[in-house]
């Protein structure tokens, strides 16, 4: 797997583990950041500065990596790529609570970013 895909996810998992040592939600079996983890970050960000920093780092990493892949892949987008906490929450909202711990969040968020920007292959 290319480094530009694994670095943001790995960084976020490490930061998550350090930020929430007693109550961290587990990653998926493959080590991907789960919907449950992102939901935890989103829920705690407003009252916990560390959670806010972890969320910001994760979303920035996802956004940066997505932009790089779009640029390198030669895709065209009708609108600029964008990502906010609200966008992330919307992108993962359809996952049921029972599947949140086993569903990877990043592909859902990236797919939503690409769809909102109207991206397609050239």
Secondary structure by P-SEA (a helix, b strand, c coil): ccccccaaaaaaaaaaaaacccbbbbccccccccaaaaaaaaaaccccaaaaaaaaaaaaaaaaaaaaaaaaacccccccccccaaaaaaaaccccccccccccaaaaaaaaaaaaaccccc
